[in-house]
Amino acid sequence: MCAAIVGWSHSKFGKLEDESVESLVVSVANAAMEDAGVEAKDVDEIVLGHFNAGFSPQDFTASLVLQANPDLRFKPATRVENACATGSGAVHQGLKSIAAKSAKVVLVVGVEQMTKTPGPEIGKNLLKASYLPEDGDTPAGFAGVFGKIAQLYFQRHGDQSDALAKIAAKNHKNGVANPYAQMRKDLGYEFCRAESDKNPFVAGPLKRTDCSLVSDGAAAIVLADTDTALGMNKAIAFRSAAHVQDFLPLSKRDIVKFEGCSAAWQQALAKAGLTLDDLSFVETHDCFTIAELIEYEAMGLVPEGQGARVLEEGWTEIGGRLPVNPSGGLKAKGHPIGATGVSMHAISAMQLAGEAGDMQLDSPELAGIFNMGGAAVANYVSILQPLK
């Protein structure tokens, strides 16, 4: 444990018409430093997670964080991008700087503004997180890619429509308690299960309720080395962190297995000396409900093809064996690409510090986070626990 989260902030996620990438960055950066009790002059390094891919005309954004406070001028600032895992890429980059002793305090910000982009362009931008020579003409864009994955899973393991609807309903129910969530509405299992005018099929067996939202938003955390963190008001330590990158083309791997996700979880748990049974909850990457279903298997909760069992037995419900996405996940909270991984770390830290408000679980001790870019291409796992 070389580093800890000592402060955090989180914007509302959703359609934020009065905000810009710059205003979102400035707001959460200042709020996170204030929450940590850290002066801007004491920040050693800045890391910004911003996917962009055409969503923002401003494509050189690392220095926008300096707009938060003139004392950030001349600090090293770098933008990190790794598709939908961009936010966790930024967090892990901050951890590396602290481990290398090139920084004691790192400000990490994640941001995306997606809703000002016309609909057809949104799909085109998101598809850039796939392998374009194979997937560039996929109908329905990135949803089409995961629609293909869902079809392959159904062919191999049977129709899983009930399971997908249970995941959507669970996460929307949880999202009601999340003040930052884009959609705070308990849709219920029946609505998520049935095709309707309000819940049409989007791609393959995936309906609208199986797909995460197009979102604007930002989140920020302050990282500090362990010695510094011990002197702070609060400190949520990294018990371990792992990053695994897999092949980009789906044709080079068995996409129904999410092997990169498995490898990342195995590495992180081994480094921490833990098993899944030790974790109090998990925030996982439910960009589509089929992703969460496969992730149950990839993380080791059940063998391949048995993900539905987790839902039938209520394991991932709040109060179950291992609550998954008590925040509502990407499904309810929203998925502003560059902000998602930072949001996962901020909300998990809130839970472990007992500061999660209506979302608060009963005395959580260890949090697991899985954030992925593309279809299990960039795979990041963090395991957090209170330092004091």
MARBABA-606458 format. One record per residue (C-alpha): x, y, z; residue number from 1. Coordinates in nm, 3 decimals. Layout:
BEGIN
       x       y       z   i
       X       Y       Z NUM
...
***
This chain:
BEGIN
       x       y       z   i
   0.000   0.000   0.000   1
   0.204   0.291  -0.127   2
  -0.085   0.531  -0.185   3
  -0.429   0.629  -0.061   4
  -0.725   0.839  -0.170   5
  -0.744   1.133   0.068   6
  -1.016   1.343  -0.096   7
  -1.279   1.321  -0.369   8
  -1.553   1.500  -0.554   9
  -1.820   1.404  -0.803  10
  -2.045   1.607  -1.032  11
  -2.400   1.511  -1.119  12
  -2.402   1.286  -1.426  13
  -2.649   1.345  -1.707  14
  -2.728   1.601  -1.973  15
  -2.548   1.907  -1.837  16
  -2.630   2.176  -2.092  17
  -2.482   2.464  -1.893  18
  -2.147   2.292  -1.841  19
  -1.837   2.247  -2.057  20
  -1.541   2.014  -2.028  21
  -1.348   2.302  -1.875  22
  -1.614   2.401  -1.620  23
  -1.662   2.038  -1.511  24
  -1.286   1.988  -1.469  25
  -1.244   2.310  -1.270  26
  -1.538   2.235  -1.042  27
  -1.439   1.881  -0.940  28
  -1.067   1.964  -0.915  29
  -1.131   2.243  -0.667  30
  -1.386   2.039  -0.474  31
  -1.153   1.738  -0.442  32
  -0.863   1.949  -0.317  33
  -1.094   2.117  -0.066  34
  -1.228   1.780   0.047  35
  -0.873   1.653   0.099  36
  -0.759   1.969   0.274  37
  -0.480   2.003   0.018  38
  -0.355   2.335  -0.118  39
  -0.302   2.359  -0.494  40
   0.061   2.452  -0.434  41
   0.113   2.114  -0.262  42
  -0.003   1.909  -0.563  43
   0.299   1.748  -0.729  44
   0.133   1.611  -1.040  45
  -0.196   1.623  -1.233  46
  -0.345   1.339  -1.438  47
  -0.656   1.396  -1.649  48
  -0.866   1.112  -1.787  49
  -1.043   1.233  -2.103  50
  -1.141   0.995  -2.384  51
  -1.281   1.259  -2.621  52
  -1.267   1.072  -2.959  53
  -1.447   1.367  -3.117  54
  -1.693   1.455  -2.838  55
  -1.514   1.782  -2.762  56
  -1.355   2.019  -3.015  57
  -1.088   2.094  -2.754  58
  -0.852   1.799  -2.790  59
  -0.557   1.913  -2.575  60
  -0.708   1.917  -2.231  61
  -0.451   1.829  -1.963  62
  -0.380   2.195  -1.887  63
  -0.748   2.272  -1.837  64
  -0.702   2.144  -1.482  65
  -0.469   2.440  -1.420  66
  -0.771   2.667  -1.466  67
  -0.888   2.550  -1.124  68
  -0.618   2.742  -0.936  69
  -0.324   2.959  -1.045  70
  -0.101   2.768  -0.800  71
  -0.131   2.465  -1.030  72
   0.068   2.649  -1.296  73
   0.393   2.474  -1.392  74
   0.284   2.144  -1.235  75
   0.329   1.843  -1.467  76
  -0.008   1.756  -1.621  77
  -0.078   1.465  -1.851  78
  -0.391   1.343  -2.026  79
  -0.449   0.966  -2.020  80
  -0.677   0.777  -2.260  81
  -0.767   0.407  -2.262  82
  -1.122   0.397  -2.403  83
  -1.392   0.339  -2.141  84
  -1.121   0.263  -1.881  85
  -0.968   0.608  -1.928  86
  -1.055   0.716  -1.574  87
  -0.890   0.416  -1.411  88
  -0.595   0.460  -1.645  89
  -0.552   0.807  -1.498  90
  -0.584   0.676  -1.141  91
  -0.328   0.402  -1.198  92
  -0.090   0.651  -1.362  93
  -0.107   0.857  -1.044  94
  -0.030   0.546  -0.839  95
   0.279   0.479  -1.050  96
   0.411   0.831  -0.994  97
   0.372   0.788  -0.619  98
   0.531   0.442  -0.626  99
   0.824   0.587  -0.823 100
   0.856   0.861  -0.557 101
   0.830   1.131  -0.823 102
   0.520   1.266  -0.648 103
   0.367   1.263  -0.303 104
   0.034   1.424  -0.391 105
  -0.142   1.364  -0.724 106
  -0.466   1.523  -0.842 107
  -0.661   1.288  -1.072 108
  -0.958   1.418  -1.271 109
  -1.186   1.233  -1.511 110
  -1.425   1.409  -1.747 111
  -1.642   1.367  -2.054 112
  -1.910   1.570  -2.225 113
  -2.107   1.357  -2.469 114
  -2.461   1.493  -2.495 115
  -2.380   1.799  -2.707 116
  -2.275   1.566  -2.990 117
  -2.541   1.473  -3.251 118
  -2.675   1.120  -3.216 119
  -2.511   0.964  -3.524 120
  -2.175   1.112  -3.423 121
  -2.206   0.966  -3.072 122
  -2.221   0.616  -3.217 123
  -1.931   0.687  -3.450 124
  -1.717   0.824  -3.167 125
  -1.789   0.530  -2.936 126
  -1.710   0.279  -3.209 127
  -1.354   0.412  -3.204 128
  -1.312   0.199  -2.891 129
  -1.342  -0.113  -3.111 130
  -1.117  -0.260  -3.381 131
  -1.230  -0.062  -3.684 132
  -1.099  -0.298  -3.957 133
  -1.340  -0.563  -3.821 134
  -1.609  -0.364  -3.640 135
  -1.614  -0.027  -3.817 136
  -1.938  -0.096  -4.004 137
  -2.124  -0.257  -3.713 138
  -2.491  -0.148  -3.709 139
  -2.587   0.032  -3.386 140
  -2.223   0.119  -3.317 141
  -2.067  -0.003  -2.993 142
  -2.403  -0.139  -2.878 143
  -2.387  -0.356  -3.189 144
  -2.051  -0.494  -3.080 145
  -2.193  -0.597  -2.743 146
  -2.509  -0.720  -2.914 147
  -2.287  -0.966  -3.103 148
  -2.122  -1.070  -2.776 149
  -2.466  -1.127  -2.620 150
  -2.575  -1.336  -2.919 151
  -2.264  -1.553  -2.892 152
  -2.320  -1.597  -2.517 153
  -2.684  -1.696  -2.577 154
  -2.580  -1.945  -2.845 155
  -2.328  -2.105  -2.609 156
  -2.518  -2.092  -2.279 157
  -2.884  -2.044  -2.368 158
  -3.120  -1.746  -2.363 159
  -3.016  -1.514  -2.079 160
  -3.281  -1.245  -2.125 161
  -3.413  -1.301  -1.772 162
  -3.064  -1.255  -1.626 163
  -2.998  -0.937  -1.823 164
  -3.329  -0.789  -1.708 165
  -3.245  -0.875  -1.346 166
  -2.911  -0.691  -1.377 167
  -3.079  -0.384  -1.527 168
  -3.352  -0.383  -1.262 169
  -3.101  -0.429  -0.977 170
  -2.881  -0.143  -1.092 171
  -3.169   0.095  -1.155 172
  -3.309   0.015  -0.811 173
  -2.971   0.089  -0.654 174
  -2.935   0.411  -0.854 175
  -3.235   0.567  -0.683 176
  -3.017   0.628  -0.375 177
  -2.729   0.782  -0.573 178
  -2.751   1.164  -0.579 179
  -2.504   1.178  -0.871 180
  -2.693   0.932  -1.091 181
  -2.834   1.033  -1.427 182
  -3.141   0.808  -1.389 183
  -3.282   0.774  -1.038 184
  -3.581   0.557  -1.121 185
  -3.660   0.202  -1.013 186
  -3.773   0.060  -1.347 187
  -3.857  -0.286  -1.213 188
  -3.785  -0.628  -1.356 189
  -4.101  -0.653  -1.571 190
  -4.028  -0.329  -1.756 191
  -3.665  -0.428  -1.816 192
  -3.763  -0.777  -1.934 193
  -4.035  -0.684  -2.183 194
  -3.989  -0.530  -2.524 195
  -4.201  -0.216  -2.557 196
  -4.214   0.121  -2.729 197
  -4.017   0.261  -2.434 198
  -3.781  -0.035  -2.421 199
  -3.714  -0.149  -2.778 200
  -3.442  -0.384  -2.896 201
  -3.125  -0.191  -2.979 202
  -2.880  -0.458  -3.097 203
  -2.919  -0.835  -3.099 204
  -3.089  -0.941  -2.773 205
  -3.001  -0.610  -2.601 206
  -3.286  -0.371  -2.528 207
  -3.258  -0.006  -2.428 208
  -3.252  -0.100  -2.059 209
  -2.948  -0.319  -2.130 210
  -2.741  -0.021  -2.248 211
  -2.566   0.247  -2.042 212
  -2.655   0.611  -2.089 213
  -2.495   0.887  -2.291 214
  -2.369   1.125  -2.024 215
  -2.181   1.437  -1.925 216
  -1.994   1.449  -1.596 217
  -1.670   1.459  -1.401 218
  -1.512   1.319  -1.087 219
  -1.181   1.380  -0.910 220
  -0.971   1.221  -0.639 221
  -0.657   1.328  -0.456 222
  -0.393   1.059  -0.412 223
  -0.117   1.078  -0.151 224
   0.168   0.852  -0.049 225
   0.105   0.652   0.266 226
   0.313   0.868   0.500 227
   0.135   1.183   0.382 228
  -0.205   1.013   0.392 229
  -0.161   0.914   0.756 230
  -0.161   1.282   0.844 231
  -0.482   1.357   0.652 232
  -0.841   1.363   0.777 233
  -0.929   1.046   0.587 234
  -0.738   0.792   0.383 235
  -0.862   0.502   0.171 236
  -0.565   0.290   0.071 237
  -0.499   0.081  -0.238 238
  -0.454  -0.272  -0.111 239
  -0.360  -0.361  -0.469 240
  -0.400  -0.252  -0.831 241
  -0.369  -0.443  -1.157 242
  -0.387  -0.348  -1.525 243
  -0.411  -0.607  -1.804 244
  -0.434  -0.521  -2.174 245
  -0.573  -0.773  -2.424 246
  -0.588  -0.792  -2.805 247
  -0.812  -0.532  -2.968 248
  -0.962  -0.756  -3.243 249
  -1.242  -0.979  -3.117 250
  -1.129  -1.237  -3.371 251
  -0.806  -1.298  -3.175 252
  -0.978  -1.415  -2.855 253
  -1.283  -1.586  -2.709 254
  -1.485  -1.274  -2.643 255
  -1.747  -1.456  -2.434 256
  -1.484  -1.522  -2.165 257
  -1.342  -1.172  -2.090 258
  -1.002  -1.329  -2.023 259
  -0.837  -0.990  -1.961 260
  -1.090  -0.923  -1.685 261
  -1.007  -1.261  -1.530 262
  -0.633  -1.194  -1.543 263
  -0.670  -0.850  -1.386 264
  -0.882  -0.984  -1.100 265
  -0.644  -1.275  -1.040 266
  -0.344  -1.042  -1.026 267
  -0.511  -0.788  -0.797 268
  -0.643  -1.049  -0.554 269
  -0.308  -1.229  -0.544 270
  -0.120  -0.904  -0.475 271
  -0.364  -0.822  -0.195 272
  -0.360  -1.175  -0.048 273
  -0.740  -1.187  -0.071 274
  -1.025  -1.379  -0.228 275
  -1.357  -1.250  -0.360 276
  -1.518  -1.367  -0.035 277
  -1.315  -1.104   0.152 278
  -1.468  -0.814  -0.043 279
  -1.758  -0.611   0.096 280
  -1.881  -0.490  -0.245 281
  -1.775  -0.442  -0.606 282
  -1.824  -0.159  -0.851 283
  -1.801  -0.321  -1.195 284
  -1.824  -0.203  -1.555 285
  -2.182  -0.260  -1.671 286
  -2.164  -0.062  -1.994 287
  -2.414  -0.326  -2.112 288
  -2.591  -0.581  -1.893 289
  -2.422  -0.866  -2.081 290
  -2.088  -0.722  -1.965 291
  -2.184  -0.747  -1.597 292
  -2.313  -1.101  -1.651 293
  -1.985  -1.215  -1.809 294
  -1.786  -1.028  -1.544 295
  -1.946  -1.243  -1.270 296
  -1.782  -1.541  -1.436 297
  -1.456  -1.367  -1.527 298
  -1.400  -1.246  -1.170 299
  -1.455  -1.599  -1.041 300
  -1.793  -1.581  -0.868 301
  -1.919  -1.877  -1.072 302
  -1.785  -2.099  -1.354 303
  -1.825  -2.003  -1.718 304
  -2.186  -2.003  -1.834 305
  -2.335  -1.990  -1.483 306
  -2.362  -1.613  -1.436 307
  -2.741  -1.630  -1.416 308
  -2.710  -1.834  -1.096 309
  -2.561  -1.532  -0.920 310
  -2.881  -1.340  -0.991 311
  -3.119  -1.625  -0.914 312
  -2.962  -1.660  -0.569 313
  -2.943  -1.285  -0.504 314
  -2.568  -1.277  -0.444 315
  -2.513  -0.934  -0.599 316
  -2.809  -0.758  -0.440 317
  -2.747  -0.514  -0.156 318
  -2.744  -0.742   0.148 319
  -2.634  -1.038  -0.065 320
  -2.310  -1.233  -0.062 321
  -2.127  -0.971  -0.271 322
  -2.321  -0.654  -0.361 323
  -2.232  -0.542  -0.713 324
  -2.285  -0.182  -0.824 325
  -2.455  -0.043  -0.514 326
  -2.411   0.295  -0.686 327
  -2.640   0.187  -0.968 328
  -2.342   0.124  -1.194 329
  -2.304   0.274  -1.538 330
  -2.661   0.166  -1.614 331
  -2.822   0.411  -1.372 332
  -2.538   0.647  -1.280 333
  -2.441   0.720  -1.640 334
  -2.122   0.665  -1.836 335
  -1.929   0.984  -1.924 336
  -1.637   0.786  -2.063 337
  -1.333   0.961  -1.913 338
  -1.503   1.016  -1.578 339
  -1.628   0.662  -1.515 340
  -1.316   0.504  -1.366 341
  -1.249   0.803  -1.140 342
  -1.615   0.796  -1.034 343
  -1.585   0.429  -0.938 344
  -1.287   0.507  -0.716 345
  -1.450   0.814  -0.562 346
  -1.778   0.637  -0.480 347
  -1.597   0.331  -0.343 348
  -1.389   0.559  -0.122 349
  -1.707   0.729  -0.001 350
  -1.848   0.390   0.095 351
  -1.536   0.286   0.287 352
  -1.522   0.621   0.466 353
  -1.887   0.599   0.567 354
  -1.969   0.907   0.360 355
  -2.196   0.755   0.094 356
  -2.521   0.902   0.228 357
  -2.831   0.716   0.112 358
  -2.607   0.472  -0.081 359
  -2.418   0.372   0.232 360
  -2.369   0.001   0.290 361
  -2.343  -0.149   0.637 362
  -1.978  -0.117   0.751 363
  -1.794  -0.211   0.431 364
  -1.427  -0.297   0.481 365
  -1.291  -0.385   0.135 366
  -1.399  -0.263  -0.209 367
  -1.324  -0.413  -0.548 368
  -1.337  -0.203  -0.865 369
  -1.334  -0.330  -1.224 370
  -1.325  -0.079  -1.510 371
  -1.272  -0.188  -1.869 372
  -1.204  -0.018  -2.200 373
  -1.349  -0.160  -2.519 374
  -1.477  -0.516  -2.507 375
  -1.251  -0.631  -2.220 376
  -0.942  -0.487  -2.392 377
  -0.818  -0.249  -2.120 378
  -0.884  -0.412  -1.782 379
  -0.821  -0.238  -1.450 380
  -0.886  -0.373  -1.101 381
  -0.833  -0.181  -0.777 382
  -0.887  -0.312  -0.426 383
  -0.942  -0.046  -0.160 384
  -0.953  -0.047   0.219 385
  -0.946   0.224   0.486 386
  -0.593   0.313   0.593 387
  -0.709   0.444   0.928 388
***
